[in-house]
Each structure stands twice: as structure tokens, then as C-alpha cells.
Amino acid sequence: MNENTANGFISVDPRQNPLREVHNLLLSGVSPRPIALVSTISEDGVDNLAPFSFFNAFGANPPYIAFSPAYSGKDGSAKDTLLNLEKIPECVVHAVPFDLVEQVSLASTAYGPELSEFTKAGFETLNSDAVRPKRVKNSPFHMECEVEQIIPLGGTKGSGNLVLCRVVRFHVSEAVMEDGKMTPDALDLIGRNGFNYYTRASGAALFTVNKPTGQGMGIDQLPELVRESSVLTGNDLGKLGSLETFPNSAEVQNYVSGLKKHAPESKYHKLFLHGLEDMDKNPGQAKRDMEVAAKVALNEGDEKFAIHVLLALAEL
């Protein structure tokens, strides 16, 4: 690989490197990617099914999705999906849950156009409402689509073709619905990473992030000591910067005085007070203990404690 190294980064010019290496960079760095299991139909009436991980949704009014079947990197040949869409511009795009990953992988095999991946990969079919291609009964989420545009992205070996689809019908399995919403654990979808790696989007992999409800103060308004902390991460600073107001000096002092008067209610409360007591004997370790206390508080959702003690630390 032709590359330059500076500032701790390896810089790569895609025009000066082999297609396979550029492809691997995209697959590994743009991940995990949702997988579209796309069904099409040929002019001869043969059902086709193939997975694509260059895929996403773009707008809801009207609902659009897009995926990209690429030309072969070896001989530049087109996939059956693309050839079918050029003749019959309709498809069904399905979500891929963990239980189907091996069947979907099998469906990616380059079978001849006379063979149906529905049969080869063992998928049960359903008729669609508004388009001709069949639906995969085994998937929990289907989108019937009309293809509005196919945009060539290079027209040579390894080049993509952006297939822009307008969704004309959604189908959702009742089994994945809870209080009118599709739940991640019930869907149990997978994402594609580089090489042979996949991501399972359920269980312990799930976490929540509260969106800012207003205009956050911003990380730039935090004291320099807090911004340059070796303990707090970018995520920690982001939580603090999302607060709409910071307490003033008097509010900080009153809050800390209250902490001193009461028995520690949590481990991070206790750690902060321990740091205060050690400030004269070992200021370096004491400050670190107080930063750790704030970090633990942030991890447990106690932003109020964290911002007060960090601002108090900055005033010491």
C-alpha cells in the first residue's frame, strides 16, 4: 500500500492503491453497516435474492432507501440484481436478523441467473402487494420499492451503482412490535464489518444516549483543567457540554458544603470526599480521585454531581 504517515495517521490515496486494499479500507472503516437483503425478478420470471451492505435510508417524506450493487472487481461483470432492476425496476428490501445470517451469506453466492437464491438458501416466499418481486417470509421487516434511479459510480471494475428506491409498502412482523415500536432485541439485526466480521445489534451491544433537549453550553465553556483531564473521555466531556447551564461559584460551594455535611450516599461521593481530605498531603492523587469520582457519576447518570465537583476542583 502506498501511504504517508504524519501526526499518527496513515494517509492513503485511493487513486494510487490496489482496488482490494481500497475496498478493505471502506469495509473496515465504514462499519457496522446495515444489510439489505434485496429480492428482484428477471424478465424470465426467475426470483433473485442477494445481500448488500452498502445500504441505508434517506428521508421519510417520501421514504427513500438506497443500496449499491457493485461491478465485479475481477472482470467488471454486473450482478443479477442490477441486471434485473434495469429491466424490471422493482425490488423488496429486507432486514437481516441474526437467525438468518448463514442463509443470507449463502445467498451471496454467484449462482447463475437461471437459479433462484430463495431456493438455494432455503427462504420461504410471500407475494408482495405493490411490486412483482417476492418477499422473504423469514425476515421481520420488508420494504416494497419502486426503483426511481440507478446512478453509475464509475462504470468500471469494482465500481458501485447507486440504486435509489422509493418505498411504497412496509411490512412489519407483529413479533417484533412492542407498544407500537420495533424493539432492537426483538429484531436482533446484524451489521456488516470488514473482512468476515459482523455486529449483532441487540443484547449487551445496545446502549442509550440522551439527545440534547436544548442548546448545550459546549465543551469549550468548561474550565481548561476539565477539558484537558487525563481521566475524562470525549464522551464524558460531551455529557457535560450538553448541559444547558453550569452552576455559578456560589452554587458550587453550597453543593460541596452539602456533600461534606452528609454521609456519603455513593462510592463516588465517598471518593470525592476522600480526595478533598488528601488535598494538602497529596494534591496530585487527590485531584485524580475527584476526577474519577466525577467520571463514575457520569457513567451512572449523575451529571449534577459531576459538574459541581469538577467546577469545585477547578477552583481549588
TORLOPA-163272 format. One record per residue (C-alpha): x, y, z; residue in one letter; residue number from 1. Coordinates in steps of 0.1 Angstrom, whole numbers, m for minus. Layout:
% TORLOPA-163272
<px=X&py=Y&pz=Z&resn=A&resi=NUM>
...
END
This chain:
% TORLOPA-163272
<px=0&py=0&pz=0&resn=M&resi=1>
<px=13&py=34&pz=m10&resn=N&resi=2>
<px=9&py=56&pz=21&resn=E&resi=3>
<px=22&py=86&pz=40&resn=N&resi=4>
<px=25&py=88&pz=78&resn=T&resi=5>
<px=20&py=120&pz=97&resn=A&resi=6>
<px=5&py=131&pz=131&resn=N&resi=7>
<px=m1&py=94&pz=140&resn=G&resi=8>
<px=m22&py=88&pz=109&resn=F&resi=9>
<px=m16&py=67&pz=78&resn=I&resi=10>
<px=m28&py=86&pz=47&resn=S&resi=11>
<px=m38&py=67&pz=17&resn=V&resi=12>
<px=m46&py=80&pz=m18&resn=D&resi=13>
<px=m72&py=56&pz=m34&resn=P&resi=14>
<px=m60&py=65&pz=m69&resn=R&resi=15>
<px=m26&py=51&pz=m62&resn=Q&resi=16>
<px=m35&py=19&pz=m44&resn=N&resi=17>
<px=m50&py=m15&pz=m55&resn=P&resi=18>
<px=m88&py=m18&pz=m56&resn=L&resi=19>
<px=m88&py=m46&pz=m30&resn=R&resi=20>
<px=m69&py=m25&pz=m4&resn=E&resi=21>
<px=m92&py=5&pz=m10&resn=V&resi=22>
<px=m122&py=m18&pz=m7&resn=H&resi=23>
<px=m110&py=m32&pz=26&resn=N&resi=24>
<px=m105&py=3&pz=40&resn=L&resi=25>
<px=m141&py=12&pz=32&resn=L&resi=26>
<px=m155&py=m21&pz=46&resn=L&resi=27>
<px=m135&py=m19&pz=78&resn=S&resi=28>
<px=m138&py=19&pz=84&resn=G&resi=29>
<px=m174&py=24&pz=74&resn=V&resi=30>
<px=m189&py=m1&pz=98&resn=S&resi=31>
<px=m211&py=m16&pz=111&resn=P&resi=32>
<px=m233&py=m12&pz=80&resn=R&resi=33>
<px=m269&py=m24&pz=79&resn=P&resi=34>
<px=m275&py=m52&pz=54&resn=I&resi=35>
<px=m302&py=m51&pz=27&resn=A&resi=36>
<px=m314&py=m84&pz=16&resn=L&resi=37>
<px=m328&py=m75&pz=m19&resn=V&resi=38>
<px=m352&py=m95&pz=m39&resn=S&resi=39>
<px=m357&py=m88&pz=m77&resn=T&resi=40>
<px=m372&py=m107&pz=m106&resn=I&resi=41>
<px=m359&py=m113&pz=m141&resn=S&resi=42>
<px=m377&py=m108&pz=m174&resn=E&resi=43>
<px=m380&py=m146&pz=m175&resn=D&resi=44>
<px=m397&py=m147&pz=m141&resn=G&resi=45>
<px=m368&py=m160&pz=m121&resn=V&resi=46>
<px=m367&py=m148&pz=m85&resn=D&resi=47>
<px=m333&py=m134&pz=m73&resn=N&resi=48>
<px=m321&py=m126&pz=m38&resn=L&resi=49>
<px=m288&py=m110&pz=m28&resn=A&resi=50>
<px=m274&py=m91&pz=3&resn=P&resi=51>
<px=m258&py=m57&pz=1&resn=F&resi=52>
<px=m241&py=m38&pz=29&resn=S&resi=53>
<px=m236&py=m5&pz=10&resn=F&resi=54>
<px=m272&py=4&pz=21&resn=F&resi=55>
<px=m291&py=30&pz=41&resn=N&resi=56>
<px=m323&py=51&pz=44&resn=A&resi=57>
<px=m326&py=87&pz=31&resn=F&resi=58>
<px=m357&py=106&pz=42&resn=G&resi=59>
<px=m392&py=97&pz=53&resn=A&resi=60>
<px=m414&py=120&pz=33&resn=N&resi=61>
<px=m414&py=103&pz=10&resn=P&resi=62>
<px=m395&py=73&pz=22&resn=P&resi=63>
<px=m364&py=66&pz=2&resn=Y&resi=64>
<px=m337&py=40&pz=6&resn=I&resi=65>
<px=m306&py=32&pz=m15&resn=A&resi=66>
<px=m281&py=4&pz=m19&resn=F&resi=67>
<px=m252&py=m2&pz=m42&resn=S&resi=68>
<px=m246&py=m34&pz=m63&resn=P&resi=69>
<px=m210&py=m31&pz=m75&resn=A&resi=70>
<px=m195&py=m45&pz=m107&resn=Y&resi=71>
<px=m171&py=m74&pz=m101&resn=S&resi=72>
<px=m136&py=m63&pz=m92&resn=G&resi=73>
<px=m122&py=m92&pz=m113&resn=K&resi=74>
<px=m140&py=m89&pz=m146&resn=D&resi=75>
<px=m163&py=m59&pz=m143&resn=G&resi=76>
<px=m194&py=m81&pz=m147&resn=S&resi=77>
<px=m228&py=m69&pz=m133&resn=A&resi=78>
<px=m247&py=m87&pz=m105&resn=K&resi=79>
<px=m280&py=m103&pz=m114&resn=D&resi=80>
<px=m297&py=m78&pz=m91&resn=T&resi=81>
<px=m285&py=m49&pz=m112&resn=L&resi=82>
<px=m294&py=m66&pz=m145&resn=L&resi=83>
<px=m329&py=m74&pz=m132&resn=N&resi=84>
<px=m335&py=m38&pz=m120&resn=L&resi=85>
<px=m325&py=m24&pz=m153&resn=E&resi=86>
<px=m353&py=m44&pz=m169&resn=K&resi=87>
<px=m379&py=m45&pz=m141&resn=I&resi=88>
<px=m373&py=m15&pz=m117&resn=P&resi=89>
<px=m389&py=m30&pz=m86&resn=E&resi=90>
<px=m375&py=m48&pz=m55&resn=C&resi=91>
<px=m381&py=m57&pz=m20&resn=V&resi=92>
<px=m355&py=m48&pz=6&resn=V&resi=93>
<px=m355&py=m69&pz=38&resn=H&resi=94>
<px=m338&py=m65&pz=72&resn=A&resi=95>
<px=m314&py=m93&pz=82&resn=V&resi=96>
<px=m317&py=m107&pz=118&resn=P&resi=97>
<px=m290&py=m129&pz=134&resn=F&resi=98>
<px=m310&py=m161&pz=128&resn=D&resi=99>
<px=m307&py=m157&pz=91&resn=L&resi=100>
<px=m270&py=m147&pz=88&resn=V&resi=101>
<px=m258&py=m180&pz=74&resn=E&resi=102>
<px=m286&py=m183&pz=49&resn=Q&resi=103>
<px=m280&py=m147&pz=38&resn=V&resi=104>
<px=m243&py=m155&pz=34&resn=S&resi=105>
<px=m252&py=m184&pz=12&resn=L&resi=106>
<px=m275&py=m162&pz=m9&resn=A&resi=107>
<px=m244&py=m140&pz=m17&resn=S&resi=108>
<px=m231&py=m169&pz=m38&resn=T&resi=109>
<px=m227&py=m161&pz=m75&resn=A&resi=110>
<px=m253&py=m185&pz=m88&resn=Y&resi=111>
<px=m263&py=m184&pz=m124&resn=G&resi=112>
<px=m293&py=m162&pz=m134&resn=P&resi=113>
<px=m314&py=m192&pz=m140&resn=E&resi=114>
<px=m312&py=m202&pz=m104&resn=L&resi=115>
<px=m332&py=m187&pz=m75&resn=S&resi=116>
<px=m314&py=m179&pz=m43&resn=E&resi=117>
<px=m347&py=m183&pz=m25&resn=F&resi=118>
<px=m345&py=m220&pz=m33&resn=T&resi=119>
<px=m307&py=m223&pz=m28&resn=K&resi=120>
<px=m307&py=m205&pz=6&resn=A&resi=121>
<px=m340&py=m221&pz=18&resn=G&resi=122>
<px=m361&py=m190&pz=22&resn=F&resi=123>
<px=m399&py=m192&pz=22&resn=E&resi=124>
<px=m416&py=m166&pz=m1&resn=T&resi=125>
<px=m445&py=m143&pz=3&resn=L&resi=126>
<px=m463&py=m124&pz=m25&resn=N&resi=127>
<px=m458&py=m86&pz=m25&resn=S&resi=128>
<px=m487&py=m62&pz=m25&resn=D&resi=129>
<px=m474&py=m35&pz=m49&resn=A&resi=130>
<px=m444&py=m49&pz=m67&resn=V&resi=131>
<px=m436&py=m81&pz=m86&resn=R&resi=132>
<px=m406&py=m95&pz=m67&resn=P&resi=133>
<px=m413&py=m119&pz=m38&resn=K&resi=134>
<px=m408&py=m112&pz=m1&resn=R&resi=135>
<px=m388&py=m132&pz=24&resn=V&resi=136>
<px=m412&py=m145&pz=50&resn=K&resi=137>
<px=m383&py=m152&pz=74&resn=N&resi=138>
<px=m373&py=m115&pz=77&resn=S&resi=139>
<px=m392&py=m94&pz=103&resn=P&resi=140>
<px=m391&py=m62&pz=82&resn=F&resi=141>
<px=m398&py=m57&pz=45&resn=H&resi=142>
<px=m399&py=m27&pz=22&resn=M&resi=143>
<px=m415&py=m30&pz=m12&resn=E&resi=144>
<px=m398&py=m5&pz=m35&resn=C&resi=145>
<px=m400&py=12&pz=m69&resn=E&resi=146>
<px=m366&py=20&pz=m83&resn=V&resi=147>
<px=m366&py=56&pz=m94&resn=E&resi=148>
<px=m329&py=59&pz=m105&resn=Q&resi=149>
<px=m298&py=39&pz=m110&resn=I&resi=150>
<px=m267&py=61&pz=m108&resn=I&resi=151>
<px=m234&py=45&pz=m121&resn=P&resi=152>
<px=m205&py=54&pz=m98&resn=L&resi=153>
<px=m175&py=49&pz=m121&resn=G&resi=154>
<px=m186&py=23&pz=m147&resn=G&resi=155>
<px=m156&py=1&pz=m143&resn=T&resi=156>
<px=m143&py=m29&pz=m123&resn=K&resi=157>
<px=m153&py=m26&pz=m86&resn=G&resi=158>
<px=m174&py=5&pz=m92&resn=S&resi=159>
<px=m207&py=8&pz=m74&resn=G&resi=160>
<px=m242&py=16&pz=m88&resn=N&resi=161>
<px=m264&py=37&pz=m65&resn=L&resi=162>
<px=m299&py=23&pz=m67&resn=V&resi=163>
<px=m324&py=49&pz=m54&resn=L&resi=164>
<px=m356&py=33&pz=m43&resn=C&resi=165>
<px=m389&py=48&pz=m32&resn=R&resi=166>
<px=m407&py=27&pz=m6&resn=V&resi=167>
<px=m443&py=20&pz=m15&resn=V&resi=168>
<px=m452&py=m5&pz=12&resn=R&resi=169>
<px=m438&py=m16&pz=46&resn=F&resi=170>
<px=m444&py=m49&pz=63&resn=H&resi=171>
<px=m435&py=m55&pz=99&resn=V&resi=172>
<px=m437&py=m88&pz=118&resn=S&resi=173>
<px=m460&py=m85&pz=148&resn=E&resi=174>
<px=m435&py=m105&pz=168&resn=A&resi=175>
<px=m410&py=m75&pz=169&resn=V&resi=176>
<px=m435&py=m49&pz=179&resn=M&resi=177>
<px=m439&py=m36&pz=214&resn=E&resi=178>
<px=m461&py=m6&pz=223&resn=D&resi=179>
<px=m462&py=4&pz=186&resn=G&resi=180>
<px=m424&py=3&pz=181&resn=K&resi=181>
<px=m400&py=m22&pz=167&resn=M&resi=182>
<px=m376&py=m32&pz=196&resn=T&resi=183>
<px=m339&py=m38&pz=189&resn=P&resi=184>
<px=m338&py=m70&pz=209&resn=D&resi=185>
<px=m368&py=m85&pz=191&resn=A&resi=186>
<px=m354&py=m75&pz=157&resn=L&resi=187>
<px=m319&py=m88&pz=166&resn=D&resi=188>
<px=m304&py=m74&pz=134&resn=L&resi=189>
<px=m269&py=m78&pz=122&resn=I&resi=190>
<px=m244&py=m53&pz=107&resn=G&resi=191>
<px=m215&py=m59&pz=84&resn=R&resi=192>
<px=m179&py=m50&pz=93&resn=N&resi=193>
<px=m147&py=m55&pz=74&resn=G&resi=194>
<px=m134&py=m89&pz=63&resn=F&resi=195>
<px=m155&py=m117&pz=79&resn=N&resi=196>
<px=m167&py=m97&pz=109&resn=Y&resi=197>
<px=m203&py=m89&pz=117&resn=Y&resi=198>
<px=m220&py=m70&pz=145&resn=T&resi=199>
<px=m251&py=m82&pz=164&resn=R&resi=200>
<px=m273&py=m52&pz=172&resn=A&resi=201>
<px=m291&py=m65&pz=204&resn=S&resi=202>
<px=m284&py=m75&pz=240&resn=G&resi=203>
<px=m253&py=m62&pz=256&resn=A&resi=204>
<px=m243&py=m43&pz=224&resn=A&resi=205>
<px=m272&py=m19&pz=229&resn=L&resi=206>
<px=m269&py=14&pz=249&resn=F&resi=207>
<px=m288&py=47&pz=250&resn=T&resi=208>
<px=m277&py=83&pz=245&resn=V&resi=209>
<px=m299&py=111&pz=256&resn=N&resi=210>
<px=m302&py=137&pz=229&resn=K&resi=211>
<px=m297&py=174&pz=240&resn=P&resi=212>
<px=m331&py=189&pz=247&resn=T&resi=213>
<px=m319&py=225&pz=242&resn=G&resi=214>
<px=m287&py=243&pz=234&resn=Q&resi=215>
<px=m258&py=228&pz=255&resn=G&resi=216>
<px=m232&py=251&pz=270&resn=M&resi=217>
<px=m205&py=233&pz=250&resn=G&resi=218>
<px=m172&py=217&pz=259&resn=I&resi=219>
<px=m154&py=250&pz=252&resn=D&resi=220>
<px=m171&py=266&pz=282&resn=Q&resi=221>
<px=m156&py=240&pz=306&resn=L&resi=222>
<px=m125&py=251&pz=326&resn=P&resi=223>
<px=m92&py=242&pz=310&resn=E&resi=224>
<px=m84&py=217&pz=338&resn=L&resi=225>
<px=m116&py=198&pz=330&resn=V&resi=226>
<px=m111&py=199&pz=292&resn=R&resi=227>
<px=m75&py=186&pz=294&resn=E&resi=228>
<px=m83&py=159&pz=320&resn=S&resi=229>
<px=m64&py=126&pz=315&resn=S&resi=230>
<px=m93&py=108&pz=333&resn=V&resi=231>
<px=m124&py=122&pz=314&resn=L&resi=232>
<px=m130&py=109&pz=279&resn=T&resi=233>
<px=m146&py=127&pz=250&resn=G&resi=234>
<px=m179&py=111&pz=259&resn=N&resi=235>
<px=m176&py=124&pz=294&resn=D&resi=236>
<px=m169&py=159&pz=282&resn=L&resi=237>
<px=m198&py=156&pz=257&resn=G&resi=238>
<px=m222&py=149&pz=285&resn=K&resi=239>
<px=m210&py=179&pz=305&resn=L&resi=240>
<px=m211&py=201&pz=274&resn=G&resi=241>
<px=m247&py=191&pz=267&resn=S&resi=242>
<px=m259&py=207&pz=300&resn=L&resi=243>
<px=m279&py=239&pz=292&resn=E&resi=244>
<px=m264&py=258&pz=322&resn=T&resi=245>
<px=m234&py=254&pz=345&resn=F&resi=246>
<px=m237&py=263&pz=382&resn=P&resi=247>
<px=m220&py=295&pz=393&resn=N&resi=248>
<px=m193&py=297&pz=420&resn=S&resi=249>
<px=m217&py=302&pz=449&resn=A&resi=250>
<px=m238&py=272&pz=438&resn=E&resi=251>
<px=m207&py=250&pz=435&resn=V&resi=252>
<px=m196&py=260&pz=470&resn=Q&resi=253>
<px=m230&py=253&pz=485&resn=N&resi=254>
<px=m233&py=220&pz=468&resn=Y&resi=255>
<px=m198&py=208&pz=480&resn=V&resi=256>
<px=m206&py=221&pz=515&resn=S&resi=257>
<px=m237&py=199&pz=515&resn=G&resi=258>
<px=m217&py=169&pz=504&resn=L&resi=259>
<px=m194&py=174&pz=534&resn=K&resi=260>
<px=m222&py=176&pz=559&resn=K&resi=261>
<px=m238&py=143&pz=549&resn=H&resi=262>
<px=m226&py=107&pz=550&resn=A&resi=263>
<px=m215&py=95&pz=516&resn=P&resi=264>
<px=m245&py=82&pz=496&resn=E&resi=265>
<px=m225&py=65&pz=469&resn=S&resi=266>
<px=m190&py=53&pz=461&resn=K&resi=267>
<px=m182&py=83&pz=440&resn=Y&resi=268>
<px=m194&py=106&pz=468&resn=H&resi=269>
<px=m171&py=89&pz=492&resn=K&resi=270>
<px=m142&py=90&pz=467&resn=L&resi=271>
<px=m147&py=128&pz=462&resn=F&resi=272>
<px=m146&py=135&pz=499&resn=L&resi=273>
<px=m115&py=113&pz=503&resn=H&resi=274>
<px=m99&py=135&pz=476&resn=G&resi=275>
<px=m108&py=167&pz=495&resn=L&resi=276>
<px=m92&py=153&pz=527&resn=E&resi=277>
<px=m60&py=144&pz=509&resn=D&resi=278>
<px=m56&py=177&pz=490&resn=M&resi=279>
<px=m29&py=190&pz=513&resn=D&resi=280>
<px=m9&py=158&pz=517&resn=K&resi=281>
<px=m10&py=145&pz=481&resn=N&resi=282>
<px=m27&py=171&pz=457&resn=P&resi=283>
<px=m19&py=152&pz=425&resn=G&resi=284>
<px=m36&py=120&pz=436&resn=Q&resi=285>
<px=m64&py=139&pz=454&resn=A&resi=286>
<px=m73&py=157&pz=422&resn=K&resi=287>
<px=m72&py=125&pz=402&resn=R&resi=288>
<px=m95&py=108&pz=428&resn=D&resi=289>
<px=m120&py=137&pz=424&resn=M&resi=290>
<px=m119&py=134&pz=386&resn=E&resi=291>
<px=m125&py=97&pz=389&resn=V&resi=292>
<px=m154&py=104&pz=412&resn=A&resi=293>
<px=m169&py=127&pz=386&resn=A&resi=294>
<px=m164&py=101&pz=358&resn=K&resi=295>
<px=m181&py=74&pz=378&resn=V&resi=296>
<px=m210&py=98&pz=385&resn=A&resi=297>
<px=m213&py=105&pz=348&resn=L&resi=298>
<px=m214&py=68&pz=340&resn=N&resi=299>
<px=m242&py=64&pz=365&resn=E&resi=300>
<px=m262&py=93&pz=351&resn=G&resi=301>
<px=m255&py=118&pz=378&resn=D&resi=302>
<px=m244&py=149&pz=358&resn=E&resi=303>
<px=m254&py=172&pz=386&resn=K&resi=304>
<px=m228&py=157&pz=409&resn=F&resi=305>
<px=m201&py=156&pz=382&resn=A&resi=306>
<px=m204&py=192&pz=370&resn=I&resi=307>
<px=m204&py=206&pz=406&resn=H&resi=308>
<px=m174&py=187&pz=418&resn=V&resi=309>
<px=m154&py=193&pz=386&resn=L&resi=310>
<px=m161&py=230&pz=388&resn=L&resi=311>
<px=m151&py=229&pz=425&resn=A&resi=312>
<px=m119&py=211&pz=416&resn=L&resi=313>
<px=m111&py=238&pz=390&resn=A&resi=314>
<px=m114&py=265&pz=417&resn=E&resi=315>
<px=m90&py=248&pz=442&resn=L&resi=316>
END
